[in-house]
Amino acid sequence: MDSESLIEARALTRRFGPNTAVGGLDLTLRKGEILGLLGPNGAGKSTSMKMLTGNLSPTSGEVRIKGQSLRDNPQAAKRHLGYLPEQPPVYPELTVDEYLGFCAGLHGVARKQRSYK
């Protein structure tokens, strides 16, 4: 996997019983790029995002965030990632910045190390 990539997924697959929600997803996201996941309901967009952010384990495949394996070293990988799902799991009244600040605090990120651009 490319060391300059921000997020890389290789052969990412997620099955729910006999149903394959995501099958063999490969993607690379580099600094400055914008990625959009488009498709109809049930296409695997949310499942893919959950796997790419470590909120759902893939059945197979690998995700790396800034070179760190999300499976082998999840804490190190997630330090480079901020993610706010459409429905936040707690405190839905918070803004995106407030929620990410809350999560950063939970993970011991000092206020002066947090940047919002």
PASEBA-1860 file (N, C-alpha, C; in nm, 3 decimals):
! residues 117
1> MDSESLIE> 0.084/-0.119/0.000/0.000/0.000/0.000/0.088/0.125/0.000 ~ 0.043/0.226/-0.066/0.115/0.351/-0.084/0.129/0.425/0.048 ~ 0.253/0.463/0.086/0.276/0.529/0.215/0.224/0.673/0.216 ~ 0.199/0.733/0.098/0.148/0.870/0.093/-0.004/0.876/0.091 ~ -0.068/0.766/0.095/-0.214/0.762/0.095/-0.267/0.795/0.233 ~ -0.381/0.866/0.237/-0.447/0.892/0.363/-0.531/0.773/0.405 ~ -0.610/0.722/0.313/-0.692/0.603/0.340/-0.677/0.508/0.222 ~ -0.652/0.383/0.253/-0.646/0.279/0.150/-0.725/0.158/0.194
9> ARALTRRF> -0.803/0.106/0.104/-0.876/-0.018/0.129/-0.843/-0.115/0.018 ~ -0.822/-0.239/0.056/-0.792/-0.343/-0.042/-0.881/-0.464/-0.015 ~ -0.955/-0.504/-0.116/-1.040/-0.623/-0.112/-1.137/-0.620/0.007 ~ -1.187/-0.502/0.040/-1.275/-0.486/0.156/-1.410/-0.552/0.128 ~ -1.447/-0.644/0.215/-1.571/-0.720/0.197/-1.643/-0.730/0.331 ~ -1.776/-0.719/0.326/-1.857/-0.739/0.446/-1.979/-0.820/0.407 ~ -1.995/-0.931/0.479/-2.112/-1.017/0.460/-2.196/-1.014/0.587 ~ -2.325/-1.021/0.568/-2.420/-1.038/0.676/-2.493/-1.168/0.646
17> GPNTAVGG> -2.449/-1.275/0.711/-2.503/-1.407/0.679/-2.471/-1.439/0.534 ~ -2.570/-1.482/0.457/-2.544/-1.517/0.317/-2.537/-1.394/0.223 ~ -2.571/-1.276/0.275/-2.576/-1.156/0.192/-2.444/-1.080/0.195 ~ -2.394/-1.043/0.079/-2.274/-0.962/0.069/-2.316/-0.816/0.052 ~ -2.286/-0.735/0.154/-2.320/-0.593/0.149/-2.215/-0.515/0.070 ~ -2.088/-0.551/0.086/-1.977/-0.488/0.014/-1.886/-0.602/-0.030 ~ -1.850/-0.605/-0.157/-1.768/-0.713/-0.208/-1.643/-0.665/-0.281 ~ -1.527/-0.681/-0.219/-1.400/-0.654/-0.285/-1.372/-0.509/-0.316
25> LDLTLRKG> -1.408/-0.417/-0.227/-1.386/-0.274/-0.249/-1.238/-0.239/-0.240 ~ -1.187/-0.174/-0.343/-1.051/-0.119/-0.345/-1.064/0.032/-0.364 ~ -0.997/0.109/-0.280/-0.994/0.253/-0.301/-0.871/0.311/-0.235 ~ -0.828/0.424/-0.289/-0.716/0.499/-0.234/-0.756/0.646/-0.231 ~ -0.738/0.709/-0.117/-0.767/0.851/-0.101/-0.639/0.920/-0.057 ~ -0.593/1.015/-0.139/-0.470/1.088/-0.109/-0.503/1.230/-0.065 ~ -0.407/1.295/-0.004/-0.424/1.432/0.044/-0.475/1.521/-0.069 ~ -0.577/1.601/-0.039/-0.634/1.694/-0.135/-0.743/1.636/-0.222
33> EILGLLGP> -0.762/1.506/-0.218/-0.867/1.444/-0.299/-0.999/1.443/-0.222 ~ -1.106/1.441/-0.295/-1.240/1.432/-0.238/-1.305/1.306/-0.294 ~ -1.364/1.229/-0.206/-1.426/1.103/-0.246/-1.574/1.108/-0.213 ~ -1.656/1.070/-0.305/-1.799/1.059/-0.282/-1.844/0.916/-0.306 ~ -1.926/0.865/-0.218/-1.984/0.732/-0.235/-2.128/0.752/-0.280 ~ -2.156/0.713/-0.402/-2.289/0.732/-0.460/-2.349/0.599/-0.495 ~ -2.478/0.588/-0.476/-2.549/0.467/-0.515/-2.685/0.463/-0.450 ~ -2.768/0.372/-0.495/-2.903/0.360/-0.439/-2.899/0.302/-0.297
41> NGAGKSTS> -3.012/0.310/-0.230/-3.024/0.248/-0.098/-2.987/0.101/-0.109 ~ -2.911/0.054/-0.012/-2.872/-0.086/-0.010/-2.747/-0.118/-0.091 ~ -2.682/-0.016/-0.148/-2.564/-0.039/-0.232/-2.437/-0.065/-0.152 ~ -2.438/-0.036/-0.021/-2.321/-0.062/0.062/-2.243/0.063/0.101 ~ -2.298/0.182/0.076/-2.228/0.306/0.108/-2.203/0.320/0.258 ~ -2.305/0.306/0.338/-2.290/0.321/0.483/-2.203/0.210/0.542 ~ -2.220/0.090/0.492/-2.137/-0.022/0.539/-1.991/0.005/0.506 ~ -1.964/0.056/0.386/-1.827/0.089/0.347/-1.768/0.195/0.440
49> MKMLTGNL> -1.844/0.302/0.465/-1.795/0.408/0.554/-1.768/0.354/0.694 ~ -1.856/0.269/0.744/-1.836/0.211/0.877/-1.709/0.127/0.883 ~ -1.680/0.055/0.776/-1.557/-0.025/0.774/-1.435/0.066/0.760 ~ -1.443/0.168/0.675/-1.330/0.258/0.654/-1.295/0.338/0.779 ~ -1.391/0.356/0.868/-1.366/0.434/0.990/-1.349/0.347/1.114 ~ -1.353/0.216/1.097/-1.332/0.128/1.211/-1.452/0.107/1.299 ~ -1.568/0.145/1.252/-1.691/0.125/1.329/-1.758/-0.009/1.300 ~ -1.707/-0.080/1.201/-1.758/-0.211/1.165/-1.641/-0.292/1.107
57> SPTSGEVR> -1.622/-0.410/1.158/-1.513/-0.495/1.109/-1.550/-0.556/0.975 ~ -1.457/-0.555/0.881/-1.484/-0.622/0.755/-1.478/-0.774/0.772 ~ -1.549/-0.845/0.690/-1.540/-0.990/0.686/-1.402/-1.029/0.636 ~ -1.353/-0.954/0.536/-1.217/-0.974/0.485/-1.169/-0.845/0.422 ~ -1.040/-0.840/0.395/-0.981/-0.721/0.337/-0.909/-0.639/0.442 ~ -0.853/-0.528/0.397/-0.773/-0.445/0.486/-0.795/-0.297/0.461 ~ -0.791/-0.220/0.570/-0.797/-0.074/0.564/-0.672/-0.020/0.632 ~ -0.607/0.077/0.566/-0.493/0.147/0.626/-0.523/0.296/0.625
65> IKGQSLRD> -0.494/0.360/0.736/-0.510/0.504/0.748/-0.372/0.562/0.776 ~ -0.323/0.642/0.682/-0.187/0.697/0.688/-0.085/0.587/0.718 ~ -0.102/0.474/0.651/-0.009/0.363/0.662/-0.032/0.270/0.779 ~ -0.121/0.306/0.871/-0.148/0.224/0.989/-0.265/0.130/0.960 ~ -0.246/0.004/0.993/-0.351/-0.095/0.974/-0.462/-0.072/1.075 ~ -0.584/-0.060/1.026/-0.699/-0.042/1.115/-0.726/-0.168/1.195 ~ -0.689/-0.283/1.142/-0.709/-0.409/1.213/-0.598/-0.431/1.317 ~ -0.474/-0.413/1.276/-0.361/-0.445/1.364/-0.329/-0.337/1.466
73> NPQAAKRH> -0.357/-0.212/1.433/-0.324/-0.101/1.522/-0.434/0.005/1.516 ~ -0.555/-0.029/1.564/-0.669/0.062/1.546/-0.651/0.198/1.613 ~ -0.590/0.203/1.730/-0.574/0.333/1.797/-0.486/0.426/1.716 ~ -0.374/0.377/1.667/-0.283/0.460/1.587/-0.350/0.504/1.458 ~ -0.423/0.414/1.394/-0.490/0.448/1.268/-0.598/0.553/1.291 ~ -0.679/0.536/1.394/-0.791/0.627/1.418/-0.748/0.765/1.465 ~ -0.624/0.779/1.509/-0.574/0.912/1.549/-0.570/1.008/1.431 ~ -0.570/0.956/1.312/-0.562/1.039/1.192/-0.698/1.061/1.129
81> LGYLPEQP> -0.804/1.026/1.199/-0.935/1.023/1.138/-1.038/1.092/1.226 ~ -1.122/1.172/1.165/-1.239/1.228/1.231/-1.360/1.191/1.148 ~ -1.460/1.137/1.210/-1.577/1.090/1.135/-1.703/1.118/1.216 ~ -1.799/1.180/1.152/-1.928/1.204/1.213/-2.035/1.143/1.124 ~ -2.094/1.032/1.169/-2.198/0.969/1.086/-2.322/1.058/1.078 ~ -2.408/1.025/0.984/-2.531/1.103/0.967/-2.610/1.111/1.097 ~ -2.618/1.001/1.167/-2.684/0.997/1.298/-2.577/0.972/1.405 ~ -2.531/1.077/1.475/-2.428/1.056/1.577/-2.479/0.963/1.687
89> PVYPELTV> -2.390/0.878/1.738/-2.434/0.781/1.838/-2.474/0.844/1.971 ~ -2.418/0.960/2.004/-2.455/1.031/2.128/-2.463/1.181/2.100 ~ -2.536/1.253/2.181/-2.547/1.399/2.175/-2.577/1.453/2.035 ~ -2.691/1.418/1.978/-2.723/1.461/1.842/-2.738/1.614/1.828 ~ -2.749/1.686/1.938/-2.766/1.832/1.931/-2.634/1.906/1.906 ~ -2.520/1.837/1.917/-2.391/1.902/1.897/-2.365/1.929/1.749 ~ -2.290/2.037/1.723/-2.245/2.063/1.586/-2.133/1.962/1.554 ~ -2.092/1.957/1.429/-1.985/1.866/1.389/-1.857/1.897/1.469
97> DEYLGFCA> -1.819/2.026/1.473/-1.697/2.064/1.547/-1.708/2.029/1.695 ~ -1.824/2.054/1.755/-1.843/2.021/1.897/-1.833/1.870/1.920 ~ -1.894/1.793/1.832/-1.891/1.648/1.848/-1.750/1.594/1.832 ~ -1.678/1.642/1.728/-1.541/1.595/1.707/-1.451/1.638/1.823 ~ -1.473/1.758/1.877/-1.398/1.802/1.994/-1.427/1.714/2.114 ~ -1.552/1.676/2.132/-1.591/1.586/2.239/-1.519/1.451/2.225 ~ -1.521/1.397/2.104/-1.455/1.268/2.079/-1.304/1.279/2.097 ~ -1.245/1.388/2.051/-1.100/1.408/2.067/-1.066/1.412/2.216
105> GLHGVARK> -1.147/1.479/2.295/-1.124/1.484/2.439/-1.132/1.346/2.503 ~ -1.227/1.266/2.459/-1.238/1.129/2.510/-1.114/1.046/2.480 ~ -1.051/1.078/2.369/-0.933/1.002/2.326/-0.802/1.068/2.370 ~ -0.810/1.168/2.457/-0.690/1.228/2.514/-0.615/1.323/2.423 ~ -0.680/1.376/2.320/-0.614/1.472/2.233/-0.624/1.610/2.299 ~ -0.509/1.670/2.327/-0.506/1.801/2.392/-0.571/1.906/2.303 ~ -0.635/2.006/2.365/-0.704/2.110/2.288/-0.612/2.177/2.187 ~ -0.489/2.205/2.225/-0.398/2.276/2.133/-0.352/2.187/2.017
113> QRSYK> -0.374/2.056/2.026/-0.340/1.967/1.915/-0.456/1.948/1.818 ~ -0.573/1.994/1.854/-0.690/1.980/1.767/-0.692/2.095/1.669 ~ -0.715/2.065/1.544/-0.725/2.172/1.444/-0.850/2.148/1.361 ~ -0.920/2.254/1.334/-1.041/2.249/1.252/-1.021/2.346/1.138 ~ -1.009/2.292/1.019/-0.984/2.378/0.902/-1.095/2.368/0.804
END
